[in-house]
């Protein structure tokens, strides 16, 4: 199924995620095959050791997963909302640049269960983390 995704409408819909919006996360690209989100690293993203907080990296990853797994709801024939069933993230290194870029790809999309991989890099091309997110799609209109 090919979805016609209007990026501005996509940003408007998912801009309702106040937590991600407050963190400064932006949707850069969205299509059926890949969603790309980014976040400029700000002081609020740093931990006591002056490194990017793992929770900030996870929030970016989780948002990219959430957008990608719900494109069907807003731009396809899907009805139900996909929610995170489980997520696993591995942190590989600290970012060296000032921006993080998350790329979500779908590994499996079933009727109710889906699996996505989200890779986060800094703008210098350093791989920062890998996340696998398992989604569960409700069958009801919420």
Secondary structure, 3 states (H helix, E strand, C coil): CCCCCCHHHHHHHHCCCHHHHHHCEEEEEECCCEEEEEEECCHHHECCCCCECHHHHHHHHHHHHHHHHHHHHHHCCCCCCEEEEEEEEEECCCCCCCEEEEEEEEEEECCCEEEEEEEEEECCCCEEEEEEEEEEECCCCC
